[in-house]
Amino acid sequence: MVCRLDIRRAYHADLFYHCLAHVNMGDDAASLHSPRYCAEMRQARPPGAGDGKWLELSHALVRIEHGYWFTFLPFFAPRLEEMRELLAAMARGGAHCLDHRQVAGLGAMLVSPEAPAFAEAFREAMDEEERFYGPFWRSREAPFEESTHAFERFLLEEGGSFLDAVADRLGAATVALWLVPAVAGGGRAISLEGKGLHVAVGLPATRDERFDAFFQCVHEMTHFITNEKVIEALGDVPWDTKTQSEGFDTHRKLEEAAHAFDYRLFSKGPERFRLGYITWARRFFF
């Protein structure tokens, strides 16, 4: 099956993940906090802008059960205004504020009594941050576009056969791939009812970063092949991304299965992909 990537760039996703990169979820493997990205943004923003709001949000999100679901928020709201409305609905509290696509994930967060206040605080922080990020984002549109086209060429010329192999196992010909500058060193993927598979990875600016983003994309897709088999084998066990939680062992097994699949996949291609994948994956184990 030929895999067609529907490559997307969206301001609301860039803004959300820009903010989330400043929020440290501590020992949670779902954290997309990036000290390097934060340092780059401190250099870009006007002098005197504080980080206090991010520290407060970090402390709040760590306390929320199933807080990792918050990192999927842009997938549930295709535009900025809808994302603001979704945050406002969460702030009002209760899964009754969400539509059927959102309940399973974001609704789980709202079990925590701290979740509504966190959603409201994040919305306020995002609106405040947009005063800086909006002009910054517009000033970077040309290089962002150039990086997007370079990655599209990379996928077409070098990565297509691997994507086709994964898509064939998934039975999914089209995958929405979101390229987000702030998602560095991580990724997200979710299957939305009626909307297919959505994957978010960093927007790569160099050839090495293109390899990293490509490996991350394949890895996120692979989870939808391997997760079901692992969960079926484990039975009814807890699953959590916080490293000190009872359910983290399940998360670790899911990651190991996906990495094993990916290694076998890349071992069938040119040596630069096998070696590149080993280098990329090493960060997760050492």
N, C-alpha and C positions, 0 to 999 in steps of 0.2 A: 504494500500500500504506500502510495506517495504521500508524504506529510506536507501539508501546506500550512506554513506559519503565518498567521494574521498578526503582523508586527504592529504594535500600538505604542504611541507616546501620548500621555495625557497629563495635563497640568495638575488636575486634582490628585492623581496618584503621586506625582512628583512632590507636591506640597506635603501630602500626608506622610510619605516615607522620609522626606526631609525632616519633618518634625520628629518622627519615630526614631530616626537615627540618633537623636539627642536623648532619647529615653532609655535608660539602662535597666533592663529587666533582671539584672543580677545573674544568678546561676541558672536561669531559664534558657534552654537551648533554642527557644524560639526568638530570643532577643535579636533585633537587627541594629542594636547600638553600634556605632562606628566611631571610635575615638579619632581616627585619621580624618574621616569626613567632617567631624565636628571641628577639628583644628583648622581644616581648610575653610570652613564657613566663618570661623572667628577672624580669619585673615581677611575675608571678603566683606564682612559686615562693618558698619560704622563703629568707631571706638565707644566704649562705655556700655554696650549692650550686655546685660547680665545673663547668666545661665540658671538663675534661681528657679525659674518656672519648670525647667526640665528636671531638676533635682527633685522637686516636689512631685512631679508626675511620675518619676521613676519609683519613688517610695510608694506611691499610691498603686501603681500597676503591679508591683511585686506582690502586694497583699491580695490581689483579686484572683479568685479561683477561676481556672480556665481563661486567664488573661491573654493567652496566646491567640485566642480567637480575634482579639482586637487587631492583630497585625494583618488580618484579611479584609479590613473594612472597605478599601476602595473597590474591591471586586463586587461588593453589594450595592454600590452607588456609582453610576457611570459618569456623573458630573459633579462639580464642586458644590453647587447649591443643594443637590440631593444628598451629598455626603454631610453637609451641615445639618440638613433636616434629619438625617439618620442619627447623628450625634445628639441632636435635640430630643429625638424620640427616646434614645437610650437614657438621656438625662432625666426624662420623665419617669423612667423605671418601668419594668415589667415587660415580658415578652409580647404582651398584647399590642405593644407599640410597633412591632416589627412585622414585615410581611413573611409569607411562608418560606421564602428562600433564605431569610436571615435568622429565623427562629432557632434552627438547629445549632448554629454556631454562636452568634452574638447573644442569643437568648440564654445560653449556658453561662455567659459572663454575668448576666443580671441576677443570678442567684446570690452573688456576693453583694452585701449591702453597700459596699464602697463603690460599686460600679457606676451608678448614676452620677454621683458627684465627680468621679474621674472623667466620665464622658463630657460633662459640662466644662470641667477645667481644661480638658484637652481642646475642646472646641474654641474656648476663649484664647488659649495659647496659640492655636493655629491661626486664628484671625489676627492676632497681634503679630505673629511671625510673618504673615503674608505681606505686611508692609515692607519688609526687607526682601522676602523671597520672590515676590511678584516681579519687581524690577530686575532682580538678579537673574531670574529664570529667563526673562525676555532678552536680557543682554547675552545669554548663552544659547539662544535658539539656533544660530548658525552652526557652531561647533557640535551641538547636540544632534542636529540634522545630519551633519557630516559623519559623525560616529555611527548613527543609525544606518546610513547607507553602506558604510564600510562593513558593518556586522552582517547586513543582508548579503553582501557579496561573499563574505566568508562562509556563511551558511550555504549559499548556492554552490560555491566552488569546492568547498572542502567538507562540510558537515552533513550534507544532505542524506547520504546513504545510512548514516547512523540514526538520524531522525526517522527515516523511512522504516527502519527495523523496529524502532520503539513504537511508532504509530501503528505498524502492522499488528504488534502484540496487543496494543491498546484497543484496536478497532476504531481508532479516531483519526480521520483524515485531516481535520483542521484543528489547530491549537492556537488560541489567542496568546501571543507572547508580548508582555508588557516590559519595555526597557526603561528602567528607572535609575537616574544617576545616584541616588542615595542608598540603593540596595547593594552595598558592597560586601562581598564575602558571604552572601547568603541568597536565599530565594524563597518564593512562596508559590504554592499551586493549590488550586481548588477546582472541583467539578461542580458547576452550577446547573441546576435543573433547567433544561431547555436552552442552555447557553454554552454547554460543552466545557472543555478543559481550559482553564486560564492559568498562565504561569507568569511570574514576575522575577526578573533577574536584573543585575546591574547593567547600566548602559556603558559598554566598554569603549575606551578611547585609544587603546594601543593593541597591538597584535596579541601580546600576552594576556591582556584583559579579555580579548575576544575569545581565546581558548577557555579562560576561566568562566565566562558567562555561558559559553556553549556547554561546558561540562555541567554547570549548575542547572541549565535548562533541561538537559537529558536526565539528570539525577531527579529533578522534580517530577518529570513525566514518569520515570521508572517507578516511583512510589505507587503509582496507580496500577502497576502490574504486580508488584511484590507485596504490598501491604496486606491485601486481602488474604493471601496464602499464609502469611506469618500470623495474622490475627486468628485465622481459622485453626492453625496448629496450636496456638497458645491457649485458646479458649477464652473464657470470661475472666479477663485479668484487667487491672487498672492500667490506664495509659496517660502519661503526663510528660511534659517537656522540662519540668523543673528537676534539676539533677539530684536533689535530696528527697524527691518524692517517691512514694511507693510504686508509682507507675512509670518511673524513668527507665527501668529495665526493659519494659515493652518498647519504649521509644528507641532505645539503643539497638534492640534486635531488628526493628524496622529499618533503621539506618544501615545496619550491617548487611541486611538482605539486599537493599537497594544498591549499595556499593559493590557487592559481589556480582550482581547482575551487570552493572555498568562496566566493571573490570573485564568481564568475559566479552562484553560487546566491543569494547575498544581494543581488546587483544586480537580481534579478528581483522583489524584495519591496519593502516600504516603505523610503524613503530612510534612516530612522533605523537600519535594520539594515545597509545598505551602509556608511554613514559610521561606525557603531559598529564594524563589522568592520575597517575600515581602521585605526581608532584602536587596536583590540585587537592586530591583526597587526603593527603598526609596531614593536612591541618586539622582534620576532624579526629585523628587518632593519636597525635603526638603533641 
